[in-house]
Amino acid sequence: MNIPTEFDSIRPFEPEELPEAYDRLLANGQFRQVLAYLYPQVPVEAIGAKMRQCKTSLDFQKAFCYDFLAGLLAKASKGCDFDCQAIDTRRRYTFVSNHRDIVLDSALLDKLLIDAGFDTTCEIAIGDNLLSLPWVRDLVRVNKSFIVERSLPPRQMLLASKRLSEYMHYAISQKNENIWIAQREGRAKDSNDRTQPAILKMMAMGGEGSVADRLKALHIVPLAISYEFDPCDFLKAKEFQQKRDIEGFRKSAQDDVVSMQTGIMGYKGRIHYHCAPCVDGFISSLDPSLGKGEVFDAIAAHIDAEIHRHYRLYPVNFVALDLLEGTDTHLAEYTDADKQMFEQYLDGQLAKIDLEHPDMPFLRERMLTMYAMPARNFLAAQ
């Protein structure tokens, strides 16, 4: 495929670029360490031979990622299910989801799309803040990721956003790919999932016609992701205290690596993915006299309501809400055993927080909020 060269630095690798990318990966010491951890009994030469048999990124995902994710779900979850009745497996969509896990949100969606009968997976939007290591950048581009440039001066940022938008339109209309992008930059640490209108503004920089036409061309599907347990909950709580206590605190690249590892390998309980209907119809119903800003706000609010309505809630969400509010309003949604189990879980996670002066009441409140917020938003959306 003749892809415009302007996308070269941000797009996933094309089939003819994969052999060189495989060679770079297999020559990298850190990547080889990862392989030794994931496949302790398998010689690196055998893995290399299997990689080189993968002629496309989709081949690579099916040969490596799919089985890894199936094995991970067997070990670190009570199962993962997917409701995609509202969409057509023959069409292509831009999935806009709440963001819980740096790696798994999009990776599990890829597996679920294959299971549901889609003939391709997603191209994944990933921030360049997570790609400081060249081999990681190679690996994500092998795995159908395109790069969101974040740390640029304002003028360059505008140009980069336009290029990103044009690439997304190109991927849907010309490459016939699906796209996954989070509804906001970074994870909502308190689980209060809200779509940033700025994401929609970026999407409308590419394409043709009115703002409504440009957004409809991407066929946006709100996707609600529900994890029963968030393995990174204690890391998020720790970060809340660090941001509160240390002026200008920013996570390091190493913190991101720890978050990725913890999120991937940690226990997640039950997992549910739910596709709301594509928003094209909603966009068509908007008053044509609305200003641009009002259009973005209305669509963002609609995506939020769809995500909130389609959460799957677990007993832990209602226990957390009652503990946070000091009531037993939602007693019908959980048992005494559920409550006892969650309080033990909470104590265990809080004990993992390695701060010199941990503010336990604050940290506990932050963690309760993470689990209560989906229930709050769900109840409000009803």
C-alpha positions in Angstrom: 0.0 0.0 0.0 1.3 3.5 -0.9 1.0 5.2 2.4 1.8 9.0 2.4 5.4 9.6 3.7 4.1 12.2 6.1 2.9 9.4 8.3 6.1 7.4 8.3 7.3 8.4 11.8 4.0 7.7 13.6 2.3 4.8 11.8 2.6 1.0 12.5 5.2 -0.9 10.4 4.1 -2.1 6.9 4.7 -5.8 6.0 7.9 -5.0 4.1 9.4 -3.2 7.1 8.8 -6.1 9.6 11.9 -8.2 8.8 14.2 -5.4 9.8 12.2 -4.6 12.9 12.3 -8.2 13.9 16.1 -8.2 13.5 16.5 -5.1 15.6 14.3 -6.5 18.3 16.1 -9.9 18.4 19.5 -8.1 18.6 18.4 -6.1 21.6 19.5 -7.4 25.1 16.5 -6.0 27.0 14.0 -7.5 24.5 15.8 -10.9 24.8 15.4 -10.7 28.6 11.7 -10.1 28.1 11.5 -13.2 25.9 13.5 -15.3 28.4 10.9 -14.2 31.1 7.9 -14.9 28.9 9.2 -18.1 27.3 11.7 -19.6 29.8 12.1 -22.9 28.0 12.2 -21.7 24.4 15.5 -20.8 22.6 15.5 -17.3 21.2 16.4 -18.7 17.8 13.1 -20.6 17.7 11.2 -17.4 18.7 13.0 -15.5 16.0 12.1 -18.1 13.4 8.4 -17.9 14.4 8.5 -14.1 14.2 10.0 -14.1 10.7 7.1 -16.3 9.6 4.7 -13.5 10.5 4.4 -11.5 7.2 1.9 -8.9 8.7 1.3 -7.3 12.0 -2.0 -9.2 12.3 0.0 -12.5 11.8 2.3 -11.4 14.6 -0.7 -10.6 16.9 -2.3 -14.0 16.2 1.0 -15.9 16.6 2.3 -14.2 19.8 -0.2 -11.8 21.4 -3.3 -13.9 21.2 -2.0 -16.9 23.1 -0.1 -14.7 25.6 -3.4 -12.9 26.4 -5.4 -16.1 26.6 -2.8 -17.5 29.1 -2.8 -14.3 31.1 -6.5 -14.2 31.4 -6.4 -17.8 32.7 -3.9 -16.9 35.4 -4.7 -13.3 36.3 -8.5 -13.1 35.9 -11.8 -14.8 36.4 -12.5 -14.4 32.7 -13.2 -11.7 30.2 -16.4 -11.3 28.2 -17.4 -8.9 25.4 -20.8 -7.5 24.4 -20.6 -6.2 20.8 -24.2 -6.7 19.7 -24.6 -3.0 19.0 -22.0 -3.0 16.2 -21.4 -4.8 12.9 -18.4 -7.1 12.6 -18.0 -6.3 8.9 -17.6 -2.5 9.5 -14.6 -0.5 10.8 -14.8 1.7 13.9 -12.9 4.0 16.1 -13.3 2.6 19.6 -13.1 5.4 22.3 -12.9 3.8 25.7 -12.3 4.6 29.3 -8.7 3.8 30.2 -7.8 1.5 33.1 -4.7 -0.3 32.1 -1.8 1.1 30.0 -1.3 -2.1 28.0 -4.2 -4.4 28.4 -7.2 -2.1 27.5 -6.3 -2.2 23.8 -4.6 -5.6 23.8 -7.6 -7.4 25.2 -9.9 -5.6 22.7 -7.8 -7.0 19.9 -8.3 -10.6 21.3 -12.0 -10.0 21.8 -12.5 -8.6 18.2 -10.9 -11.8 16.8 -13.1 -14.0 19.1 -16.2 -12.0 17.9 -15.5 -12.7 14.3 -13.8 -9.4 13.1 -11.3 -10.2 10.4 -8.8 -7.6 11.8 -7.9 -6.1 15.1 -7.2 -2.4 16.0 -4.5 0.1 15.3 -3.7 1.5 18.8 -3.0 5.1 19.7 -0.1 5.2 22.2 1.6 8.2 23.8 5.3 8.7 23.0 5.9 9.2 26.7 5.8 5.4 27.0 8.2 4.9 24.2 11.5 6.2 25.5 13.3 2.9 24.7 13.9 2.4 21.0 13.1 -1.4 21.2 9.7 -0.6 22.9 8.9 1.8 20.0 9.8 -0.9 17.5 7.7 -3.5 19.3 4.5 -1.4 19.6 4.8 -0.5 15.8 5.1 -4.2 15.0 1.9 -4.6 17.1 -0.2 -2.2 15.1 0.3 0.9 17.2 0.5 4.5 16.0 2.3 7.2 18.0 0.7 10.2 19.7 3.4 12.9 20.0 2.9 14.7 23.3 6.1 16.6 24.4 6.2 19.2 21.6 6.2 23.1 21.6 2.7 24.5 20.9 3.2 25.2 17.2 4.7 21.8 16.5 2.0 20.2 18.6 -0.7 21.7 16.4 0.9 20.2 13.3 1.4 16.9 15.0 -2.2 16.8 16.1 -3.4 17.5 12.5 -1.1 14.8 11.1 -2.4 12.3 13.8 -6.0 13.1 12.9 -5.3 12.7 9.1 -3.6 9.4 9.8 -6.6 8.1 11.8 -9.0 9.1 8.9 -6.6 7.4 6.5 -6.4 4.2 8.6 -10.3 3.9 8.7 -11.0 4.9 5.1 -8.0 3.7 3.1 -6.4 0.9 5.2 -9.8 -0.5 6.3 -8.6 -0.8 9.9 -10.2 -0.3 13.3 -8.7 2.2 15.8 -8.6 2.2 19.6 -8.0 5.5 21.4 -8.5 6.4 25.1 -11.1 9.0 25.9 -8.5 11.2 27.6 -4.7 11.5 27.9 -3.6 9.1 30.5 -5.7 6.9 32.8 -8.4 8.4 35.0 -6.6 7.7 38.3 -9.8 8.1 40.3 -11.9 6.1 37.8 -14.0 9.2 37.1 -14.1 8.5 33.3 -14.7 11.7 31.3 -14.0 12.2 27.6 -11.7 15.2 26.9 -13.3 17.3 24.1 -9.7 18.0 23.0 -9.5 14.4 21.8 -12.6 15.0 19.6 -11.1 18.3 18.4 -8.0 16.5 17.3 -10.1 13.9 15.5 -11.9 16.6 13.6 -8.7 18.2 12.3 -8.5 15.5 9.5 -11.1 14.5 7.0 -13.4 16.7 5.0 -16.6 18.7 5.4 -18.1 20.0 8.7 -17.0 19.0 12.1 -19.9 16.6 12.2 -19.0 15.0 8.9 -15.4 14.6 10.0 -16.3 12.8 13.2 -18.9 10.6 11.5 -16.2 9.5 9.1 -14.4 7.9 12.0 -17.5 5.9 13.1 -16.9 6.4 16.9 -18.0 3.6 19.2 -18.0 4.3 23.0 -16.5 1.3 24.7 -17.0 0.6 28.4 -14.2 -1.4 30.1 -14.9 -2.8 33.6 -12.2 -4.6 35.7 -13.4 -6.0 39.0 -9.9 -5.3 40.5 -7.3 -2.9 39.3 -3.8 -4.3 40.1 -2.4 -0.7 39.9 -4.8 0.7 42.4 -2.1 1.1 45.1 0.3 2.7 42.6 -2.4 5.2 41.6 -3.1 6.0 45.3 0.6 6.5 45.9 0.8 8.9 43.0 -2.1 10.9 44.5 -0.1 11.4 47.7 3.1 12.3 45.8 1.3 14.9 43.7 -0.3 16.3 46.9 3.0 16.5 48.8 5.6 17.2 46.2 5.3 20.3 44.1 5.6 19.6 40.4 5.8 15.9 40.9 6.0 13.8 37.7 6.3 10.1 37.3 9.5 8.7 35.9 9.8 6.4 32.9 10.6 3.7 35.4 7.3 4.3 37.2 5.5 3.8 33.8 7.4 0.5 33.4 6.3 -0.7 36.9 2.7 0.3 36.1 2.8 -1.7 32.9 4.2 -4.8 34.6 1.9 -4.6 37.5 -1.2 -4.0 35.3 -0.3 -6.9 33.0 0.6 -9.5 35.6 -1.6 -8.5 38.5 -5.0 -10.1 39.4 -8.0 -8.4 37.8 -10.9 -10.6 38.8 -13.8 -10.4 36.2 -13.4 -8.2 33.1 -16.2 -7.0 30.8 -16.0 -5.0 27.6 -19.2 -3.4 26.2 -19.7 -1.6 22.9 -22.4 1.0 22.9 -24.0 1.9 19.5 -21.8 3.9 17.0 -22.4 7.6 17.6 -22.9 8.5 13.9 -26.7 8.7 14.4 -26.4 10.9 17.5 -24.1 13.3 15.6 -26.6 13.5 12.8 -29.3 14.4 15.3 -27.5 17.5 16.6 -28.8 20.9 15.9 -26.9 22.2 12.8 -26.8 25.7 14.4 -24.6 24.6 17.3 -21.1 26.1 17.5 -18.0 23.9 17.2 -17.3 23.9 20.9 -20.9 23.0 21.7 -20.7 20.1 19.2 -17.6 18.7 20.8 -19.1 19.1 24.3 -22.3 17.4 23.3 -20.6 14.4 21.7 -18.2 14.1 24.7 -21.1 14.1 27.1 -22.9 11.5 24.9 -19.8 9.2 24.9 -19.5 9.6 28.7 -23.2 8.7 29.3 -22.8 5.6 27.0 -19.7 4.4 28.8 -21.2 5.0 32.2 -24.5 3.2 31.3 -22.6 0.2 30.0 -20.2 -0.4 32.9 -20.5 -3.8 34.5 -20.6 -3.3 38.2 -19.3 -5.8 40.8 -20.0 -6.1 44.5 -16.7 -4.3 45.3 -18.0 -1.1 43.5 -21.1 -0.9 45.8 -19.1 -1.9 49.0 -16.6 0.9 48.2 -19.4 3.4 47.6 -21.1 2.6 50.9 -17.8 2.7 52.8 -16.9 6.0 51.2 -20.3 7.6 52.1 -20.6 5.9 55.5 -24.0 4.3 54.6 -25.5 0.9 53.7 -27.6 2.3 50.9 -26.5 -0.4 48.5 -26.6 -3.4 50.9 -28.8 -5.3 48.4 -25.8 -5.4 45.9 -23.4 -7.3 48.1 -23.1 -9.8 51.0 -21.2 -9.6 54.3 -18.6 -11.9 52.8 -18.2 -9.6 49.8 -17.6 -6.7 52.2 -15.2 -8.6 54.3 -13.2 -9.8 51.3 -13.0 -6.3 49.8 -11.8 -4.7 53.1 -9.1 -7.4 53.4 -8.1 -6.8 49.8 -7.9 -3.0 50.5 -5.7 -3.5 53.5 -3.4 -5.8 51.5 -3.0 -3.3 48.7 -2.5 -0.3 51.0 0.3 -2.3 52.7 2.2 -2.4 49.3 2.5 1.4 49.2 6.2 2.3 49.8 6.1 5.9 50.9 8.3 7.3 53.7 5.2 8.9 55.4 2.1 7.2 54.0 -1.1 9.1 54.9 -3.3 6.0 55.4 -6.7 7.8 55.7 -6.0 9.7 52.5 -4.7 6.7 50.6 -7.7 4.6 51.7 -10.1 7.3 50.6 -8.4 7.5 47.2 -8.6 3.8 46.7 -12.2 3.6 47.8 -13.0 6.4 45.3 -11.4 4.4 42.5 -13.8 1.5 43.1 -16.9 3.7 44.0 -16.7 6.1 41.0 -18.0 3.6 38.4 -21.0 2.9 40.6 -21.6 6.6 41.1 -21.4 7.3 37.4 -23.5 4.3 36.5 -26.3 5.4 38.9 -26.2 9.0 37.6 -26.4 7.8 34.0 -29.5 5.7 34.6 
